[in-house]
Amino acid sequence: MNFKERLTSTDKLLRSIRSGETPPSVPGGEAPPARTGSIWTRPISVRELVPGLARRANAAKSAPAPSAQEGPAPAQTDAPSPQTRTERAVSETAAPSAPEAPSAKGAAAPVPPAAPPERRRTPLWSRQLRLSGGKPHGVGVSINGTSLCMAAVRRPGGDVLATVRLPMGPDQAPGEKGFGLLLRSGLEALGVAPSSADIWTVLRSSDQDLNVLAVPKLSGAKLDAAVYWTLQKEKKFADTDYALDYAPLGPSQGGARLEALTCLARKADVDRLREAFEQAGLPLAGITAIPNAFMALYRAPGAPAGHQLAANIHVEPDFSAIGLYTTDRLVFSRFIRSGAGSMAEALAEHFQALAKPKPAPLAELELQLPEALAAAGTAAAKDSAREEPPQPIDPAQALDLLRHVLLGAPKPAWAGPEHLLAPKAMLDAIAPAIERLARQVERTLEYYAGSQQRRCDALHLSGEIFACPALAEALAGQLGFQPQVFDPLAILRAEGARSSPGDRMAMAPALAAALAQPGRGINLIANYTVRTAQDAKNFVTRCIILGLAGIMILIGAGGAMLERANASRRAQLEELKTQSAALGPLADDSAVSQRAATFMLRQEGLRLVDQRLLALSAVAEMGRRVPENVRLLSLTVDYPATGGGGQPGAAAKPGAAPQAGQQPGQPSAQGALAIEGVVMGERQDLDAALSRFVIGLQGSPMLHMPVVKESGLRELGSGETVLFFVMHMGVR
C-alpha cells in the first residue's frame, strides 16, 4: 500500500468512526453477502416474505435424497459402528485390525442414503417456539489425525450428555466422501438430532495467532475499527488471506482501556473446514481456537483453583498450544509446531539409529596371535547373529508404538519384540523431544514474565499424551512445576462416562467446543462483522416489535377508555329510559294541541281574575304603604287600562314604544291610580315625609312610577298646617 492509499484508508476510517458505521475496508473473515441499501433504509415487503416462507416449506417437503457424493448407504458400507461413550481407546484408531473404510467401489454405489427425518423442515407457523433463543444441545467436534472426538452437552448448564471417539480412515478425512457418514454416525452415538444442536469445532493448526489487545473503551462499529487497525498495525496481515475475529474480555487492570482477545487464522484453513461440514450436510455454528475454547472449562465449577496465573500446555500430534489463564480470562497464547508428532519422530530416529550396523570392536593395542584373533572374530560373529537389530519404523508407526507403551493402547500388529521398549526406555528415547518442548514453553513463560512482570504459579497439562503420569512428570520437572493433569470430564463432573485415560484427555477440545455459546467468544465463521450486521438487524426488529406493541397497547387503552365511556353513556340512557317510562306514553300532536289549548284557557281565566282583583290589590297595597302621618282624601282607580291593541287588559306587544310616562326597560302598567292626601306633622318635616312616602311607593312591586302632580301647604279648620298633594301612579 503506497502513501496515497494509506492516507485514503485513514480518512475513511476517521469518517466511519465519527458516523458510527463499520469501515468499508475492515475485513474480518467471511463478510455477509453484499446487499443494496443500508439496513435502516432497506424496504421489507410482507408480500414477498409470506410466499418465500411457503416456498421454503414446499421445497423442504419435496427435497430429493442426498446424492452419492455424500457417501454410500449405511447398508453397503463396512464403516465401524459408533459407540455411545468413549470406550474406544486411542489404540483402536491406529490398530490395523480396525474395520476398513468403505472402498472406492462401495463409495460409488448408485443407491443414495435415505434422507434423515430430522433434516426435513417444517413450516414456520408449525414450528415449536423457543423462548430461550437457542438450540437445547451443543456438540463439539475435534479432528485428531486418525480419530474423531465428539462431545454433546445440554444447554443451559453444560451437563455432559455423551462423548464418543471414532477411528477415522484416510477416505473419512474432512472433505472426503466418507466424512459425512462418519459425522452422522457420531451424532447417532451421542443420541442428538442435528436439528436440535449447534455444532462447533476447533481449528487445529499452528498457523493461528491469538493476542490480547488494549483498545479504547468504545462500542459498536467504532470498537470493530479500533481492534482491526490496532492489530493491523502490529501484524501487517493481508485481509484476503486471514480471517479475523475478536471478543471483548473486559476492562484492563487500570480500568482506562478495554482488553480484547483477537484471533488471526488462515482463511483457507477456515474455508476448508467449513466447506467440509457443509458438504456433509451438517453446517457449523462456529469455528474457534483451542485456547479460547478452554476458557469455558476454566469458568466451570470444577475447574482447577488456587492459582493466580496458570499455564496450560495442550499437546496435539502436530502442534502444541500454550495458554496463560487467570481465574476468568485468557491473557496470553502461543502455538508451536512441537507436539506428540515430534516425540514420535524422536522415537523413529532412535530405532533408525539402532538399525544401523554396529562397527566391529577394535582389537587390543598389543599384538595377538592369529589363533586368538580368529577365536575373537568367531565369537563376535555369533553374538551379532544372536542380537538382530530392530527394523526401522516411520513416525506414524512410532506414534502407535508410543501410545501402546505409554498409554496402554493395543499392540500394533507390525511391532516385534525388539520394538517393545520399557516405559522408562521409551521416555529416554523421546527425551530430546520432551526437552525441546520444555525449552519452548520455558521461553514463552519467560517472555511473558519479562513483558508483564508476572509469573505463573501453576502448570496444567492437557492432551492425550499426558495420560502417562511419567511423561507429565518429566515435562513438569524440567519446567520446575508440580504436574497437574487437565482432565475435562473431571472438570465437568462427568465421572459416569467410562473411558480410558487417553480418551478422557483427548476429549478436552471437543468438550470445550461444545460449551461454546453463539455470539460469545471467538467464532471464525460468524465473526464480528457478521455479528455487527446481525445485531443491527435484531435492533431494528426489536424496535419494530416494540413499536407495534406500543401501538397495540395504545389501541387497547383507547378501546378500554371508549368502552368505559360507552358503559357510562349506556347507564345514563337506561336511567333516562326509566324516567321516560315513568312519565307515561309519548303524546301525539293532537294531544299536545289539546293540552296547549287547555293551558291557554287556564291562563286566560287567570288573567281575567287578575284584572278583576287588580283594583282591590292596588287599594290593599296602597294601604300597606301609607305611613301614619299621611292621610288619604281620595283614591281613584282607572281600571282596566287600555293596552296597545285597544282591548281591555291587552298587554303591549314586544318591541313596541313605551307608553307615556313609562321608563324604557320597565314593564307596562295595566291601570292607573290617582290619590289625594295630606301630610301632617311639623311644618319643616312635611316635605321630607312626602318624599319618604314617594320612595316607599317606588319600592312596591305592584305600584309603578309614582309622580306628585300637585303639592302645597294648606290650613285646616283647626288652624293646623298640612301639606296637600295629588299623586298619580301606574298599577302593574
Buried (B, 14 or more C-beta within 10 A) or exposed (E): EEEEEEEEBEEBBEEBBEEEBBBEBBBBBBBEEEEEEEEEEEEEEEEEEEEEEEEEBEEEEEEEEBEBEBBBBBEBBEBBEBBEBBBBBBBBBBBEEBEBBBBEEBBEBEEBBEBBEEBEEEEEEEEEEEEEEBBBBBBBBBBBBBBBBBBBBBBEEBEBBBBBBBBBBEBBBBEBBBBBBBBBBBBBBBEBBBBEBBBBBBBBBBBBBBBBBBBEBBEEBBBBBBBBBBBBEEBEBEBEEBBBBBBBBEEBEEEEBBBBBBBBBBBEBBBEBBBBBEBBBBEBBBBBBBBBBBBBBBBBEBBBEEBEBBBBBBBBBBBBBBBBBBEEBBBBBBBBEBBBBBBBBBBBBBBBEBBEEEEEEEEEEEEEEEEEEEEBEEEEEEEEEEEEBBBBBEBBBBBBBBBBBBBBBBBBEEBEEBBBBEEEEBBEBBBBBBBBBBEBBEEBBEEBBEEEEBEBEBBBBBBBBBBBEEBBBBBBEBBEBEBBBBBBBBBBEBEEBEBBBBBBBBBBBBBBBBBBBBEEBBBBBBBBBBBBBEEBEEEBEEEEEEEEEEEEEEEEEEEEEEEEEEEEEEEEEEEEEEEEEEEEEEEEEEEEEEEEEEEEEEEEEEEEEEBEEBBEBBBEBBEEBBEEBBEBEEBEBBBBBBBEEEEEBBBBEEEEEEBEEBEEEEEBBBBBBBBBBBBBBEEEBBEEBBEBBBEBBEEBEBBBBBEBEEBEEEEEEEEEBBBBBBBBBBBB
